[in-house]
Amino acid sequence: MKQTINTFLGTYAKPTTKALVIDAETLLSSSTLVSCGVDPLNIVVLNDDTTIIEKAHRAGHLKSTTGISSAVLPSLEVEQYDIVYLDYCGFPDVRSDGFNPAYDILWCADRLADDGIMVVTFSRRATNCVEKAETMIPVSLELVKTICYSETCAMFAMILTKGGSNSRAIRDRFNRIKLDVHKRKREEDDEAVNTLLLLTEQPAPKKRKSSWKDTYDQLVKERMKHAYPEKYSLIAYYWNGRLSPGIVERKSGKRRRVLWVDHESPLDYGVADGYFPFEKHIDITDPDHDKSDYNWTYYYDTFEVVSEADMLEIKNLPIQMQREHYLQVKQRIQSAERKKEYPVLASYFGVKLA
């Protein structure tokens, strides 16, 4: 998907284009813009890794700067950008290190040229990531398209523009490029397979219909055998119309005492007090599932699964924590301030929050 996005942004590049990019060590996004005709001096690269910014300076992006985006954006020269690419890999949440994606998007929106293009990416390995991100869109910007995809982990991208009159044309252009890139990739893969078969003189294998959805459905079906969650299970619990994440601390019949971990939850963040009734274990993959209070599901079943990569990632995730891990988590949550979200469940699963 990164290749598709870079190719898409490159189609809007001109020698006078000014761009702001959060780029990785490869400088793939900024180098693509240069290959499409943008003056390197007109590209500002942001990253909190000094070695990456030093590399950007050597590539001619002399206005590039080191630091967390929310901290360094106010220090940039006041100018308008035709292209902004905020290639985050974390969640759409404020962090204790000063990262504030809503501020970044608003700052960039104020400095985006009319009919300019902005792309923002986030991880979606947590509850309601897409919805949280879309609420950050300022009124001055128009959402063109939201794309869910998987690369190193489950991600999504928002394509935004200022003005909105060209939204349809922008969306059509992206869709054409995405289809073309995927077609070329399939052809390259087929060619590589055919070359390998010729070299090994093996008969071509029969194409098999993908069954990852069937595998995932079976995984969900197996988990649905549990009427109630066991001790130290990571769950999401319906209360007041939303799913509240938590970790089961103790059980008593059909009731459970839970350590709540979502700072925006209507339940008490960082508290495990009293026993809550537990009703139906719901299959959240069913869009018509029962959203009544007291119904529950396993926490990672709230993650979006739109590809085989997603399914394989979730397949290996544990339902329960070890007791020693739970005690460490409880101590950290209870010492955290409610206003700062501690993404304990996501980090427990090894999701990188950079």
Secondary structure as the mmCIF struct_conf table of DSSP 4:
data_model
#
loop_
_struct_conf.conf_type_id
_struct_conf.id
_struct_conf.beg_label_comp_id
_struct_conf.beg_label_asym_id
_struct_conf.beg_label_seq_id
_struct_conf.end_label_comp_id
_struct_conf.end_label_asym_id
_struct_conf.end_label_seq_id
HELX_RH_AL_P HELX_RH_AL_P1 LYS A 2 GLY A 10
TURN_TY1_P TURN_TY1_P1 THR A 11 TYR A 12
TURN_TY1_P TURN_TY1_P2 PRO A 15 THR A 16
STRN STRN1 ALA A 19 ILE A 22
TURN_TY1_P TURN_TY1_P3 GLU A 25 THR A 26
HELX_RH_AL_P HELX_RH_AL_P2 LEU A 28 SER A 35
TURN_TY1_P TURN_TY1_P4 CYS A 36 GLY A 37
HELX_RH_3T_P HELX_RH_3T_P1 PRO A 40 ASN A 42
STRN STRN2 ILE A 43 ASN A 47
BEND BEND1 ASP A 48 ASP A 48
HELX_RH_AL_P HELX_RH_AL_P3 THR A 50 ARG A 58
TURN_TY1_P TURN_TY1_P5 ALA A 59 GLY A 60
TURN_TY1_P TURN_TY1_P6 LEU A 62 LYS A 63
STRN STRN3 THR A 65 THR A 66
BEND BEND2 GLY A 67 GLY A 67
HELX_RH_AL_P HELX_RH_AL_P4 SER A 69 VAL A 72
HELX_RH_3T_P HELX_RH_3T_P2 LEU A 73 SER A 75
BEND BEND3 LEU A 76 LEU A 76
BEND BEND4 VAL A 78 VAL A 78
STRN STRN4 TYR A 81 ASP A 87
BEND BEND5 GLY A 90 GLY A 90
BEND BEND6 PRO A 92 ASP A 93
TURN_TY1_P TURN_TY1_P7 SER A 96 ASP A 97
BEND BEND7 GLY A 98 GLY A 98
HELX_RH_AL_P HELX_RH_AL_P5 PRO A 101 ASP A 110
TURN_TY1_P TURN_TY1_P8 ARG A 111 ARG A 111
STRN STRN5 LEU A 112 SER A 123
BEND BEND8 ALA A 126 ALA A 126
TURN_TY1_P TURN_TY1_P9 THR A 127 ASN A 128
HELX_RH_AL_P HELX_RH_AL_P6 CYS A 129 GLU A 134
TURN_TY1_P TURN_TY1_P10 THR A 135 MET A 136
TURN_TY1_P TURN_TY1_P11 VAL A 139 SER A 140
STRN STRN6 LEU A 141 SER A 150
BEND BEND9 GLU A 151 CYS A 153
STRN STRN7 ALA A 154 LYS A 162
BEND BEND10 GLY A 163 GLY A 164
TURN_TY1_P TURN_TY1_P12 SER A 165 ASN A 166
HELX_RH_AL_P HELX_RH_AL_P7 SER A 167 THR A 200
TURN_TY1_P TURN_TY1_P13 GLU A 201 GLU A 201
HELX_LH_PP_P HELX_LH_PP_P1 GLN A 202 LYS A 207
HELX_RH_AL_P HELX_RH_AL_P8 TRP A 212 ARG A 223
TURN_TY1_P TURN_TY1_P14 MET A 224 LYS A 225
BEND BEND11 ALA A 227 TYR A 228
TURN_TY1_P TURN_TY1_P15 LYS A 231 TYR A 232
STRN STRN8 SER A 233 SER A 233
STRN STRN9 LEU A 234 TRP A 239
TURN_TY1_P TURN_TY1_P16 ASN A 240 GLY A 241
STRN STRN10 ARG A 242 SER A 252
TURN_TY1_P TURN_TY1_P17 GLY A 253 LYS A 254
STRN STRN11 ARG A 255 TRP A 260
TURN_TY1_P TURN_TY1_P18 HIS A 263 GLU A 264
BEND BEND12 SER A 265 LEU A 267
TURN_TY1_P TURN_TY1_P19 TYR A 269 GLY A 270
BEND BEND13 GLY A 274 GLY A 274
STRN STRN12 PHE A 276 PRO A 277
STRN STRN13 HIS A 281 HIS A 281
TURN_TY1_P TURN_TY1_P20 ILE A 284 THR A 285
BEND BEND14 ASP A 286 ASP A 286
TURN_TY1_P TURN_TY1_P21 PRO A 287 ASP A 288
TURN_TY1_P TURN_TY1_P22 ASP A 293 TYR A 294
STRN STRN14 TRP A 296 TYR A 298
HELX_RH_3T_P HELX_RH_3T_P3 TYR A 299 THR A 302
BEND BEND15 PHE A 303 PHE A 303
BEND BEND16 SER A 307 SER A 307
HELX_RH_AL_P HELX_RH_AL_P9 GLU A 308 LYS A 315
TURN_TY1_P TURN_TY1_P23 ASN A 316 ASN A 316
BEND BEND17 ILE A 319 ILE A 319
STRN STRN15 GLN A 320 GLN A 320
HELX_RH_AL_P HELX_RH_AL_P10 ARG A 323 SER A 335
BEND BEND18 ALA A 336 ALA A 336
TURN_TY1_P TURN_TY1_P24 ARG A 338 LYS A 339
BEND BEND19 LYS A 340 LYS A 340
HELX_RH_AL_P HELX_RH_AL_P11 VAL A 344 TYR A 348
TURN_TY1_P TURN_TY1_P25 PHE A 349 GLY A 350
#
